[in-house]
Amino acid sequence: MKDIAIFGAGGFGREVLTIINDINKCCQTWNFIGFFDDGKKKGESVHGYPVLGGVEDLNTWKTPLSVVVAIGSPEVKKIIVEKFCNSSISYPTIIHPSVLIGDNNSVEIGNGCIICASNIITTDSKIGSFVILNLACTVGHDTVIGDYSSFMPTCNISGEVNIGEGVYCGTGAKIINQKNVGKLSTIGAGAVVIKDVPDYAVVAGVPAKIIKYKQ
């Protein structure tokens, strides 16, 4: 079994711990040693496991360690990952045992991803690194998802959708087929995207409309 820790000891970090536990129920894979979180006191207990420190402590860790970054915000997640500079650290992709991948040979998933329970990924899709697919999302055929993007529960992505880096998609949002979603854009909860979304745009509603730009 390999040592593993979670960066982020909040609610989502605790949910990721349940994924690790469910993986171990199927096959003893991971030895969970604790959390890292700059916002919590070192030595504090979370769900019976210690907070081992923050970024600085992780960067000085001496032994091989797998780390899952349980941060929902794409922008914050990227900033944190770019602070890591320890060659002893690796970033596995964590996939809940209930996830259905229609064709493993044609679906590419990068490093550091978190794919939660009841996701469905069909075929011929490419998912970048440090992507989060929260509970019960669907990814249709020939979809491309950029690094650091985060999808909250029950997002539906139809086929042939191209999603840029750092996109945040709120709970229950839907993207119809053959649409482009620009980098660092935000799709509001429950929105239905029927037109391309520009870079940095914030869209909401049914159908989704631009309400502002981040820059």
N, C-alpha and C positions, 0 to 999 in steps of 0.2 A: 504494500500500500504506500502511496506517495503522500507526503505532507502537503496540506492545502490550507490556505487562509483566505478570508474575505476582506477586501478593503471596502469599508462602509458598514457600520454597525447599526444602521437605522432599520426601518421596517423592511425595505427591500433586501437588505443584507440578511435579515433573519429569514426571509422567504427563500433566498438562495441557499441558506443552510438546509432548508427542508428538501431542496432539490438534491443536494449532496447526500443527504441521509437516504432519500429514495433510490438514488443510484447505488448506494452501498447495500440496500436491501436486495437489489437484483444481482450485484456483483461487488464484492469487497474491493473498492478501488482507491478510496481516499481516507486519509487520516487527518481529520479536521483539528487544527491546533489553536484556532482563535481568530479574532478580528483585528484589523488595523483601522484606525480612524483618528484623524487629527482633531476632531471635535469632541473626543471623549478622553477621559483620564486613563492613563496607562495603568493597568492592573484592575480596572473596573471589570465587573462580570456582566456578560450579556448572554442570556439563555444558558448559563452555567459554564460559559467559555470566557477566557480572559481577553481584554483588549491589550494587544501586544505593543501598541505605540502608534505612530503615524508614519508619514512618508520617510522621515529621517531614519527611523528605526528599521523600516523595510529596506532602505538603501544600504544599511550596514549589516543586514542579515547574512550569516556566515554559511549556512547550509542550503542545499537545493530546496526551493519552495515554489509551489504553484499558487498563484494568486488570482482570485476572481474579483473584478472591480464592479461592485454593486452600487453604481451611481446612475440615476435615471437621466439627469440632465446631460445632453451630449456635450455642451460646452465645458461644463465642470469636469466631466469624465475625461475629455481629451487633455485638459490642463493637468489633471492628476497623473494620467498615464505618462505624459511627457516629462514629469518630474522623476520618474523611476529611472535609476541608472545602475542597477545591480544585476550583474550577469548571472547571479545565482537564481534569479527570479524568472519563472516562465508563466505563460498566460493560457491555460487550457480553455477550450470551449466546453461549457457545461450544458448538457442536453438532458432534460427530464425523460425518464423511460417511456412515458406515455406519448411522446412526440411521434408523429407519423411523417416520415419522409418517403414520398412516393417512389423516388428513384435515386438511391444513394450514389449511383455512379455518375449522375448528371447534376447533382446539387453540390456546390462548392461553398463551404463555410469557413471563414477566417478564424484567426486566433482571438481568444478572450471574449467570445460571445456567450450570452446567457439565453437559453431557449427554454422557456418555462412549460409547465404542463399543458397538454391538450392542443399544442400547436400543430398545424398541418402545413407542410411544405411539399409542393407537388413535384415538379420536374424542371430541369434545365434552368436553374436559377443560381445566382451568385450573391452571397451574403458576405459583406466585408468583415473587418475585425472590430471587436468591441461593440458589437450590435446587441441590443436587447430586444427580444420578442417575448413580451409578458404573456400572461395566461390567455390561451385560446385564440391566438391570432392565426390567420391564414395567409399564405404566400402562394400566389398562382404561378403558372409556368412562365419561364423566360423573364423573370423579374431580376433586377439588379438593385442591391441595397448598399449604399456607401458606408464607410467606416463610421463608428461612433453613433450611428442612428439608434433611436429608442422608440419602441412601439408599445403603448400601454395596452391593457387587456382588451381583447376582442376586436382588434383592428383587422380589417379585411383588405388585402392587397390583391387586386385582380392581375391577370396575366399581362406580360410585356410592359410592366411599369418600371421606369428608371428613376431611382431615388438617390439623391446626392448625399454627400457626407454631412453628418451632424444634424439630420432631420429629427424632429420630435413630433410624434403622432399621438394625439390624445385618445383616451378610452373610447372604443366603439366607432372610431373614424373609418371611413371607407374610401378607397381609391379605385376608380374604375379602370378598365384595361387601356393600355397604350398611352398612358399619361407620364409626363416628366415632372418630378418634384425636385426643385432646386435645393442646393446646399444650404444648410443652417436655417431652413424654413421650419415653421411650426404649423401643424394642422390641429385645429381645436377638437375637443371631445365631441363625438357625434357628427362631425362634418362629413359631407359627401363630396369628394373631389371629382369633378367632371371636366375640368380644364387644367392645363399645365399650371404649375405653381412656380413663380420665379424664385431665384435665390433670395434668401433673407426675408421672405414674405411670411406674414402671419395670416392664416385663413381660417374662417369659421362659417358655420351655417350649412343649410341644405337648400340649394347647392352651395358649396363653399365659395366665399368671396374674400378678397383681400381686405383686411381691416387696418393693417399698418405694415411697415417694414422695420426690421431690427436696426438697419443702418440708414 
